[in-house]
Amino acid sequence: DDELQTDGNRSGHFQNGERGLAPTNEDVIRIIAAQLAEIGDQFDKEIQGRVVNDLVQHFLNENLSKEEITQHMSRVVRELTQSIPSDMEQEKAMLVLAMVLTKKIVNTVPSLLHRVFNTTLNYMNRELHNYIVEMVSA
């Protein structure tokens, strides 16, 4: 739905006066979002500025295609995931890292919001779609 919520707030569109999510799923999604936000706060402190600045430079490079930028973001997330404690699911770490990187990039260069947002959605749909579906349905 082209929405990225990282703070645990509700998301979704109204359709005929009703929310797009079923009420029972909404509570589950809220709990998952709160857990992801807590993990994200921990990761936020550990991500070095040079990693963010490198990603910013890639997003600023107009000669790179969406696919090239998505591949670079995927590489960065995989590299950062290796420094995460092994007791955390790799997919969960990748999801949270992608969202934290998105936040940090946009906070650094707000004009990149649209490009970074679309790239993050593309990355999440390509790399983490099944994990997200399983997490919400569990």
CORWO-V503719 format. One line per field, one symbol per residue. ss: DSSP state (2 for helix, 1 for strand, 0 for the rest). phi: phi as a letter, one per 20 degrees, with the letter a starting at -180 (. if undefined). A space follows every 10 residues. Layout:
ss: ???
phi: ???
//
This chain:
ss: 0000000000 0001100110 0022222222 2222222222 2222220022 2222222222 0000022222 2222222222 2000000002 2222222222 2222222202 2222222222 2222222022 22222220
phi: .lccdddnff cpdeclndff dfgfffffff ffffffffff fffgfeffgf fffffgffff fffefgffff ffffffffff ffeegffegf ffffffffff fgffffffcg fegfffgfff ffffffecgf ffffffef
//
